[in-house]
Amino acid sequence: MNAWKNPSIVDNFLTKTREARPFQTEQHDILLRLILKSQSTVNNFIDLGCGDGILANTILKQYSDANGLLLDYSPSMIDAAKKRMSAFQNQKIIQSDLSNSNWQDNVINKPEVVVSGYAIHHLKNGRKYELFEEIFKILKPGGIFINMEHVASTSKFGNSLFNELVVDELQAKLEKEGKNTNKVDLMEEHLNRPDQLENILLPVTIQCDWLKEIGFIDVDCFFKCFEFAIYAGIKK
């Protein structure tokens, strides 16, 4: 995850790449629907790999009194999260590495909700499974884990569709800003982006099976568009 310690990569993602991500509003709406349907209240939540706090911000718009624990590996992302979270009380923002189990040392109160957005796919597959076990352990009974994630296509055809969608959306964004764009150049940039080598992708079906194996119930993939997915499970 060393790429995300580079401030220029973080800035490019926050100001360009993420803003062009398709169905972002819809994905946040699905996240809130999952929480509202599964939880009578949210007193505590954790955002793993919080980035600039975009998911925490979404949760706090609905549960303004909730206590949030936001963890991220990148100092630049932590700085951005602190700025975004400055309008809210009771938010703890800590630099922490999910590649080991020490992140749990920051958990004081068991949460009703654990979320993660496009972060866990950077971990090695064995560590992903261990992290899911740790999440299950720290959740309150009845609590929900929601992962908004970049998952693997099962074919080159699916991967090609994903890449084309991302580039088309980025081109549309840049054109709205009055910038000249060339789709060939944008595709080249997308396929050779610095963080690409740090992606360790798995099909969503495997990850859902892992959650079931660990003990989560009502596990499902609640949104999927090519390699964008939201899957979740509840601690029985």
C-alpha positions as CSV (number, residue, x, y, z in Angstrom):
1,M,0.0,0.0,0.0
2,N,3.0,2.3,-0.3
3,A,1.5,4.1,-3.3
4,W,-1.1,5.6,-1.0
5,K,1.6,7.3,1.1
6,N,2.4,9.4,-2.0
7,P,0.5,12.8,-1.6
8,S,0.3,13.3,-5.4
9,I,-1.4,9.9,-5.9
10,V,-3.9,10.7,-3.1
11,D,-4.6,14.1,-4.5
12,N,-5.2,12.7,-8.0
13,F,-7.6,10.1,-6.6
14,L,-9.6,12.6,-4.5
15,T,-9.9,15.4,-7.1
16,K,-10.1,13.4,-10.3
17,T,-10.4,9.6,-10.2
18,R,-13.0,9.2,-7.4
19,E,-15.2,12.1,-8.7
20,A,-15.6,10.2,-11.9
21,R,-16.5,6.9,-10.3
22,P,-19.9,5.7,-11.6
23,F,-22.9,5.2,-9.4
24,Q,-21.2,6.8,-6.4
25,T,-24.4,8.4,-5.1
26,E,-26.3,5.1,-5.6
27,Q,-23.7,3.1,-3.7
28,H,-23.9,5.5,-0.7
29,D,-27.6,5.2,-0.8
30,I,-27.4,1.4,-0.7
31,L,-24.9,1.6,2.3
32,L,-27.4,3.7,4.3
33,R,-30.3,1.4,3.3
34,L,-28.4,-1.6,4.6
35,I,-27.7,0.1,7.9
36,L,-31.2,1.5,8.4
37,K,-32.8,-1.9,7.6
38,S,-30.5,-3.9,9.9
39,Q,-29.9,-1.5,12.9
40,S,-32.4,0.1,15.2
41,T,-29.7,2.6,16.2
42,V,-26.1,3.4,15.6
43,N,-24.0,4.5,18.6
44,N,-20.6,3.4,17.3
45,F,-19.2,2.6,13.9
46,I,-15.8,1.9,12.4
47,D,-14.6,2.9,8.9
48,L,-11.7,0.8,7.8
49,G,-9.5,2.4,5.2
50,C,-11.5,5.5,5.6
51,G,-9.7,7.6,3.0
52,D,-11.0,11.2,3.4
53,G,-13.9,10.0,5.4
54,I,-16.5,9.9,2.7
55,L,-18.4,6.9,4.0
56,A,-18.2,8.2,7.6
57,N,-19.7,11.4,6.4
58,T,-22.5,9.5,4.7
59,I,-23.3,7.7,8.0
60,L,-23.1,10.8,10.1
61,K,-25.7,12.6,7.9
62,Q,-28.1,10.0,9.1
63,Y,-26.7,9.3,12.6
64,S,-25.2,12.6,13.6
65,D,-24.6,11.6,17.3
66,A,-22.7,8.4,16.4
67,N,-19.2,7.8,17.6
68,G,-16.9,7.1,14.7
69,L,-13.5,5.4,14.6
70,L,-11.8,6.1,11.2
71,L,-8.6,4.2,10.3
72,D,-6.3,4.6,7.3
73,Y,-2.8,3.8,6.3
74,S,-2.1,7.0,4.4
75,P,-1.0,10.2,6.2
76,S,-2.4,12.3,3.3
77,M,-5.8,10.5,3.6
78,I,-5.8,11.0,7.4
79,D,-5.2,14.8,6.9
80,A,-8.1,14.9,4.4
81,A,-10.4,12.9,6.8
82,K,-9.7,15.3,9.6
83,K,-10.7,18.3,7.4
84,R,-13.9,16.5,6.3
85,M,-14.8,15.4,9.8
86,S,-14.2,18.8,11.4
87,A,-17.9,19.6,11.4
88,F,-18.7,16.5,13.5
89,Q,-18.2,15.6,17.1
90,N,-17.0,12.3,18.6
91,Q,-14.9,11.2,15.6
92,K,-11.6,9.5,16.3
93,I,-9.2,9.5,13.3
94,I,-6.1,7.3,13.5
95,Q,-3.3,6.2,11.1
96,S,-3.3,2.4,11.3
97,D,-2.2,-0.5,9.1
98,L,-4.9,-3.1,8.3
99,S,-2.2,-5.5,7.1
100,N,-1.8,-6.6,10.8
101,S,-4.3,-7.1,13.6
102,N,-3.1,-4.2,15.7
103,W,-5.9,-2.0,14.4
104,Q,-8.1,-3.6,16.9
105,D,-6.2,-2.0,19.8
106,N,-8.0,1.3,18.9
107,V,-11.4,-0.2,19.4
108,I,-12.9,0.8,22.8
109,N,-16.7,0.3,22.2
110,K,-18.1,-2.6,20.1
111,P,-19.7,-1.1,17.0
112,E,-23.1,-1.8,15.5
113,V,-21.6,-1.0,12.0
114,V,-18.2,-1.6,10.3
115,V,-17.8,-0.2,6.8
116,S,-15.0,-0.2,4.3
117,G,-14.7,1.5,1.0
118,Y,-12.3,0.4,-1.7
119,A,-9.5,-0.5,0.7
120,I,-9.5,-4.2,1.7
121,H,-8.6,-5.3,-1.9
122,H,-5.0,-4.0,-1.2
123,L,-4.5,-6.7,1.4
124,K,-3.1,-10.2,0.7
125,N,-5.9,-12.7,0.4
126,G,-5.0,-14.6,3.6
127,R,-5.0,-11.3,5.5
128,K,-8.4,-10.4,4.0
129,Y,-9.9,-13.5,5.6
130,E,-8.2,-12.7,8.9
131,L,-9.6,-9.2,8.8
132,F,-13.1,-10.5,8.2
133,E,-12.7,-12.7,11.3
134,E,-11.5,-9.7,13.4
135,I,-14.5,-7.6,12.2
136,F,-16.8,-10.4,13.2
137,K,-15.2,-10.6,16.6
138,I,-15.5,-6.9,17.4
139,L,-19.0,-6.3,16.0
140,K,-21.9,-6.2,18.4
141,P,-24.4,-9.1,18.0
142,G,-26.7,-8.1,15.3
143,G,-24.2,-5.6,13.9
144,I,-23.5,-5.3,10.2
145,F,-20.3,-5.3,8.1
146,I,-20.6,-3.6,4.7
147,N,-17.8,-3.7,2.2
148,M,-17.9,-1.3,-0.8
149,E,-15.2,-2.9,-2.9
150,H,-13.2,-3.4,-6.1
151,V,-13.6,-7.0,-6.9
152,A,-12.2,-9.3,-9.6
153,S,-13.9,-10.0,-12.9
154,T,-14.0,-13.7,-13.8
155,S,-13.1,-13.0,-17.4
156,K,-11.1,-10.7,-19.6
157,F,-14.4,-9.7,-21.1
158,G,-15.7,-8.4,-17.8
159,N,-12.4,-6.7,-17.0
160,S,-12.5,-4.9,-20.3
161,L,-16.0,-3.7,-19.7
162,F,-15.0,-2.3,-16.3
163,N,-12.0,-0.4,-17.7
164,E,-14.1,1.1,-20.5
165,L,-16.7,2.3,-18.0
166,V,-14.2,3.9,-15.8
167,V,-12.5,5.7,-18.7
168,D,-15.8,6.8,-20.3
169,E,-16.9,8.3,-17.0
170,L,-13.6,10.0,-16.5
171,Q,-13.7,11.4,-20.0
172,A,-17.2,12.8,-19.4
173,K,-16.1,14.5,-16.2
174,L,-13.2,16.1,-17.9
175,E,-15.3,17.3,-20.8
176,K,-17.7,18.9,-18.4
177,E,-14.8,20.8,-17.0
178,G,-13.9,22.1,-20.5
179,K,-10.8,20.0,-20.7
180,N,-9.5,18.4,-23.9
181,T,-9.5,14.6,-23.6
182,N,-8.3,11.7,-25.6
183,K,-9.8,8.4,-24.8
184,V,-6.7,6.4,-25.9
185,D,-4.5,8.5,-23.6
186,L,-7.0,8.2,-20.7
187,M,-7.1,4.4,-21.1
188,E,-3.3,4.2,-21.2
189,E,-3.2,6.3,-18.0
190,H,-5.8,4.1,-16.3
191,L,-4.2,0.8,-17.2
192,N,-0.8,2.1,-16.0
193,R,-1.8,4.0,-12.9
194,P,0.7,3.8,-10.0
195,D,-1.5,2.0,-7.6
196,Q,-2.5,-0.7,-10.0
197,L,0.1,-3.2,-8.9
198,E,-1.1,-2.9,-5.3
199,N,-4.6,-4.3,-6.2
200,I,-5.1,-7.9,-5.1
201,L,-8.6,-8.6,-6.4
202,L,-10.9,-11.5,-5.7
203,P,-14.3,-12.4,-7.1
204,V,-17.2,-11.2,-4.8
205,T,-18.6,-14.7,-4.6
206,I,-15.4,-16.0,-2.8
207,Q,-15.6,-13.1,-0.4
208,C,-19.2,-13.7,0.4
209,D,-18.5,-17.4,1.0
210,W,-15.8,-16.4,3.4
211,L,-18.2,-14.2,5.4
212,K,-20.7,-17.1,5.6
213,E,-17.9,-19.5,6.7
214,I,-16.8,-17.1,9.5
215,G,-20.4,-16.9,10.8
216,F,-22.1,-13.9,9.2
217,I,-25.7,-14.4,8.2
218,D,-27.9,-12.7,5.5
219,V,-24.7,-12.4,3.4
220,D,-25.3,-11.1,-0.1
221,C,-23.9,-8.9,-2.8
222,F,-26.3,-6.0,-2.8
223,F,-24.8,-4.1,-5.7
224,K,-22.5,-5.0,-8.5
225,C,-21.5,-3.2,-11.7
226,F,-18.6,-5.0,-13.4
227,E,-15.8,-4.7,-10.8
228,F,-17.6,-2.4,-8.4
229,A,-19.5,-4.3,-5.6
230,I,-21.2,-3.9,-2.2
231,Y,-21.5,-7.0,-0.1
232,A,-22.5,-7.3,3.5
233,G,-23.2,-9.7,6.4
234,I,-24.7,-9.5,9.8
235,K,-23.3,-11.0,13.0
236,K,-25.9,-13.4,14.3
